[in-house]
Structures are given as structure tokens and as C-alpha cells.
């Protein structure tokens, strides 16, 4: 019975992990360029159980020749959290500072921790006329931070930046050879774990931002499923605890 409590408790912990992932997706459903996460679980090792015997204070496994009882699982745990990199629809903003990517690629931004990458193209101009993210991080072109020393900003569909009709730079748009080559670091940014690959022919839309790829209805359904699964495991813990209490407190009848 005690192993059963541990198994059910591991299921409760796993559902709590999944709830954290799901609620984070829902919280960022309106965040431009956000990529949803999916929790993936793995089971603890399973064992073939058979007739058991006491050997001192140790419960010994099945002896050769004994009939097996069956397979017993030991619970479940969070194996990894994977990011869904599928593209999302674009939303028109009409702002010349906003840009969006169609297809692969990430915008490069400068941070105190080094170069980072994002799909969020809701940019702005700071006091020095530099193109920055909503958090004030400089947006990088191929020659460095993009500075708009002029009035009219235009970004063509190839990522080239024009100020008052003069070409000044091209947005630094990169991608990765494999999805495992980069990871989320918070603030809607990604960090490269391997060499980045330049996107030679990006498709850029000025005056648009990419929406989140979170499906709110699906996440709400997942959240309800998580709650039901948690409650089922909770009832298993209560039932097994009740049986254990009866087994411990049962007074043997006098013969």
C-alpha cells in the first residue's frame, strides 16, 4: 500500500508540473511572438512482481519458478518541456516600428548577457532613436544596433532598413539547424546553444506583429484535464491511506 501512495503522489506532482506549463501558456496567449510549451512525462521503471517471501526484514523478489503476479509501475515524472515553434497569424498594427516574420527566423537583440533572439517584433524607438524591444533592448542589424537618424523608417520584405529613403542596414535574422540548438531564457527571448544560421531570404512584414501560437481553447481543456487527473490521484492516496490505517490498527482476534 505504501508504494501505491508514492505512485499516486508522483502522479499528483506530475500534474502540478503540467499545470505550471499550461497556465504559463495561457498567461502569454496575448504575448506577441510567444511560443507555447508542452510538458512531456516519462514513467519510472516498472517491475515484474511475483510471489513474495520475507527474508529477515527485506522483502525479496520473485524466486525462479514462481508464478508472476504482474507488472507494477513506480510512478511518473516530468521528462522535459518542449517548445512548439509553429508560426502564428500576423496582426496588423499600422505602426512602422512593428515588424513580423513569415516563416523561419528570429530577430536578434542585444542584452547584458549577450545576444538573444525573439519572434516578437513589436519594436519602438528610444530617446537615442535606436530601435529597441518593449523592454528597451537594442534590435541588431548585420552591422550592429539599428539607429534611426531620420524621420521615416521603412523595412522592406527582405529585412532591409531604410531611413528617409536611404538604406542603412539589414535586420539580423537568424535560425538554428535543430530545435534543440536553442532554449527559452524568459522575457520572450531565446538563447543559442549552438552556432546560429543566417536566414538568407527572410520574409518580413512591416506594420504587423506575430501573435502567440497558443490555442486558448485547447489550453483550457488541458487545464481541466490536469485538474481531473490530479483529483483522481488524490482520491487514490486517500483510499490507500485509509486501507493502510485499517491494516495497522486492526486488532487480531483471539483464537
C-alpha positions as CSV (number, residue, x, y, z in Angstrom):
1,X,0.0,0.0,0.0
2,X,2.8,2.4,0.8
3,X,4.3,2.1,-2.7
4,X,0.8,2.8,-4.1
5,X,0.7,6.0,-2.2
6,X,4.1,7.0,-3.6
7,X,2.9,6.1,-7.1
8,X,-0.2,8.2,-6.8
9,X,1.7,11.1,-5.2
10,X,4.1,11.1,-8.2
11,X,1.1,11.5,-10.5
12,X,-0.1,14.5,-8.4
13,X,3.4,16.1,-8.7
14,X,3.4,15.5,-12.4
15,X,0.0,17.1,-12.9
16,X,1.3,20.1,-10.9
17,X,4.2,20.5,-13.3
18,X,1.8,20.3,-16.3
19,X,-0.4,22.9,-14.7
20,X,2.5,25.3,-14.4
21,X,3.3,24.8,-18.1
22,X,-0.3,25.2,-19.2
23,X,-1.0,28.3,-17.1
24,X,2.2,29.9,-18.4
25,X,0.9,29.3,-21.9
26,X,-2.5,30.9,-21.1
27,X,-0.8,33.8,-19.4
28,X,1.1,34.5,-22.6
29,X,-1.8,33.9,-25.1
30,X,-1.7,37.6,-25.9
31,X,2.1,38.0,-26.0
32,X,3.4,38.8,-29.4
33,X,5.6,36.0,-30.9
34,X,5.2,33.7,-27.9
35,X,5.8,30.0,-28.5
36,X,3.8,27.6,-26.4
37,X,5.4,24.8,-24.3
38,X,4.4,21.2,-23.9
39,X,5.2,19.1,-20.9
40,X,6.4,15.5,-21.7
41,X,6.4,12.8,-19.0
42,X,8.2,9.5,-18.5
43,X,7.4,6.6,-16.2
44,X,9.6,5.3,-13.5
45,X,11.0,1.8,-14.1
46,X,8.4,-1.0,-14.0
47,X,9.0,-4.3,-12.3
48,X,7.7,-7.8,-12.7
49,X,6.2,-8.8,-9.4
50,X,5.7,-12.4,-8.3
51,X,5.1,-14.3,-5.1
52,X,7.0,-12.6,-2.2
53,X,8.7,-14.0,0.8
54,X,10.1,-12.5,4.0
55,X,13.9,-12.8,4.4
56,X,14.7,-11.1,7.7
57,X,13.4,-7.6,7.3
58,X,13.8,-7.5,3.5
59,X,11.0,-8.3,1.0
60,X,12.7,-10.5,-1.6
61,X,11.7,-10.5,-5.3
62,X,10.2,-13.5,-7.1
63,X,12.2,-16.7,-6.9
64,X,12.9,-18.7,-10.1
65,X,10.0,-21.0,-11.0
66,X,7.4,-18.9,-9.1
67,X,4.3,-17.7,-11.0
68,X,4.4,-14.0,-11.7
69,X,1.7,-11.6,-10.4
70,X,2.1,-8.9,-13.0
71,X,3.8,-5.6,-13.9
72,X,3.9,-2.8,-11.3
73,X,4.6,0.8,-12.3
74,X,6.5,3.1,-10.0
75,X,5.1,6.4,-10.9
76,X,5.7,9.2,-13.4
77,X,7.9,12.3,-13.6
78,X,8.4,15.3,-15.9
79,X,10.9,14.3,-18.6
80,X,11.3,17.6,-20.5
81,X,9.4,20.7,-21.6
82,X,9.4,21.1,-25.4
83,X,8.6,24.4,-27.3
84,X,6.2,24.4,-30.2
85,X,7.8,26.6,-32.9
86,X,4.9,26.6,-35.3
87,X,4.2,30.0,-36.9
88,X,1.2,32.1,-35.7
89,X,-1.1,34.5,-37.6
90,X,0.0,38.1,-38.1
91,X,-1.9,41.1,-36.7
92,X,-1.9,44.5,-38.3
93,X,-0.8,47.4,-36.1
94,X,-0.1,50.1,-38.7
95,X,3.0,51.2,-36.7
96,X,6.2,51.5,-38.8
97,X,8.2,50.3,-35.8
98,X,6.5,46.9,-35.8
99,X,7.8,44.1,-38.0
100,X,6.8,40.4,-38.2
101,X,8.4,37.3,-39.8
102,X,6.6,34.9,-42.1
103,X,8.3,31.6,-41.9
104,X,11.6,30.7,-40.2
105,X,13.8,33.1,-38.4
106,X,14.3,35.1,-35.2
107,X,15.2,38.8,-34.7
108,X,18.5,39.4,-32.9
109,X,18.6,41.6,-29.9
110,X,21.4,42.8,-27.6
111,X,21.2,42.1,-23.9
112,X,23.6,42.4,-20.9
113,X,24.0,38.6,-21.0
114,X,24.9,38.6,-24.7
115,X,23.0,38.2,-28.0
116,X,19.5,36.8,-27.7
117,X,16.7,36.0,-30.2
118,X,12.9,36.7,-30.4
119,X,9.9,36.4,-32.7
120,X,8.4,39.5,-31.0
121,X,8.7,42.3,-33.5
122,X,6.7,45.0,-31.5
123,X,9.6,47.4,-31.5
124,X,9.9,51.1,-30.5
125,X,12.4,54.0,-30.7
126,X,14.2,55.0,-27.6
127,X,15.5,58.5,-26.7
128,X,18.6,58.0,-28.9
129,X,16.4,56.9,-31.9
130,X,17.6,53.4,-31.5
131,X,15.2,50.6,-32.5
132,X,14.5,48.6,-29.3
133,X,12.2,45.9,-27.9
134,X,9.4,46.7,-25.5
135,X,12.0,46.0,-22.7
136,X,14.4,48.5,-24.1
137,X,16.9,46.0,-25.6
138,X,18.6,47.2,-28.8
139,X,17.5,45.4,-32.0
140,X,20.5,44.3,-34.1
141,X,21.2,44.7,-37.7
142,X,24.0,43.0,-39.5
143,X,26.2,46.0,-38.7
144,X,25.2,46.4,-35.1
145,X,22.3,48.1,-33.3
146,X,19.8,49.8,-35.7
147,X,19.6,53.6,-35.2
148,X,17.0,55.6,-37.0
149,X,18.7,59.0,-37.6
150,X,15.8,60.5,-39.5
151,X,12.0,60.7,-39.7
152,X,10.7,57.9,-41.9
153,X,11.5,54.3,-41.2
154,X,10.9,51.6,-43.7
155,X,11.7,47.9,-43.6
156,X,11.2,46.0,-46.9
157,X,10.1,42.4,-47.2
158,X,13.7,41.2,-47.3
159,X,14.6,42.9,-43.9
160,X,16.5,45.9,-45.3
161,X,16.1,49.0,-43.2
162,X,15.7,52.4,-44.9
163,X,15.7,55.8,-43.2
164,X,14.3,58.7,-45.2
165,X,14.8,56.6,-48.3
166,X,18.4,55.7,-47.6
167,X,19.4,52.1,-47.0
168,X,21.3,51.9,-43.7
169,X,21.4,48.2,-42.6
170,X,19.6,44.9,-42.7
171,X,17.9,43.3,-39.7
172,X,19.9,40.4,-38.4
173,X,17.6,37.4,-38.8
174,X,18.9,34.0,-37.8
175,X,17.7,30.5,-37.3
176,X,19.1,27.2,-36.0
177,X,20.0,23.9,-37.5
178,X,17.9,21.9,-34.9
179,X,15.2,22.9,-32.4
180,X,17.4,21.7,-29.6
181,X,20.1,24.3,-30.5
182,X,18.3,27.0,-28.5
183,X,16.3,27.4,-25.4
184,X,13.9,29.8,-23.7
185,X,15.5,32.2,-21.1
186,X,12.5,34.2,-20.2
187,X,11.2,37.6,-21.3
188,X,10.1,36.1,-24.6
189,X,13.8,35.5,-25.6
190,X,15.8,32.5,-26.7
191,X,19.5,31.7,-26.1
192,X,21.6,29.9,-28.7
193,X,23.3,26.6,-27.6
194,X,25.0,26.2,-31.0
195,X,26.0,28.2,-33.9
196,X,23.3,30.3,-35.5
197,X,22.4,30.1,-39.2
198,X,21.7,33.3,-41.1
199,X,18.3,33.4,-42.9
200,X,19.3,34.4,-46.5
201,X,15.8,35.2,-47.7
202,X,13.6,36.2,-44.8
203,X,10.0,37.4,-45.4
204,X,9.4,40.5,-43.3
205,X,6.1,42.4,-42.9
206,X,6.3,46.0,-41.7
207,X,3.3,47.2,-39.7
208,X,2.5,43.8,-38.4
209,X,3.3,41.7,-35.3
210,X,3.1,37.9,-35.0
211,X,0.6,36.7,-32.4
212,X,1.2,33.9,-29.9
213,X,0.7,30.3,-31.2
214,X,-1.2,29.4,-28.1
215,X,-4.7,27.9,-28.7
216,X,-6.6,29.2,-25.7
217,X,-9.4,26.6,-26.0
218,X,-7.0,23.7,-26.2
219,X,-5.1,25.0,-23.2
220,X,-8.3,25.4,-21.2
221,X,-9.3,21.8,-22.0
222,X,-5.8,20.7,-20.9
223,X,-6.2,22.6,-17.7
224,X,-9.5,20.9,-16.9
225,X,-7.9,17.5,-17.7
226,X,-5.0,18.3,-15.4
227,X,-7.4,19.1,-12.5
228,X,-9.4,15.9,-13.1
229,X,-6.2,13.8,-13.2
230,X,-4.9,15.4,-10.0
231,X,-8.2,14.8,-8.2
232,X,-8.1,11.1,-9.3
233,X,-4.6,10.6,-7.9
234,X,-5.6,12.4,-4.8
235,X,-8.5,10.0,-4.2
236,X,-6.1,7.1,-4.7
237,X,-3.9,8.5,-2.0
238,X,-6.8,8.9,0.4
239,X,-8.1,5.4,-0.3
240,X,-4.8,3.7,0.1
241,X,-4.1,5.7,3.3
242,X,-7.4,4.5,4.7
243,X,-6.6,0.9,3.9
244,X,-3.2,1.3,5.5
245,X,-4.7,2.7,8.6
246,X,-7.1,-0.2,8.9
247,X,-4.3,-2.7,8.4
248,X,-2.2,-1.1,11.1
249,X,-4.9,-0.6,13.6
250,X,-6.7,-3.9,13.1
251,X,-6.6,-6.0,16.4
252,X,-6.2,-9.7,15.7
253,X,-9.0,-11.8,17.0
254,X,-8.2,-14.1,20.0
255,X,-8.5,-17.8,19.0
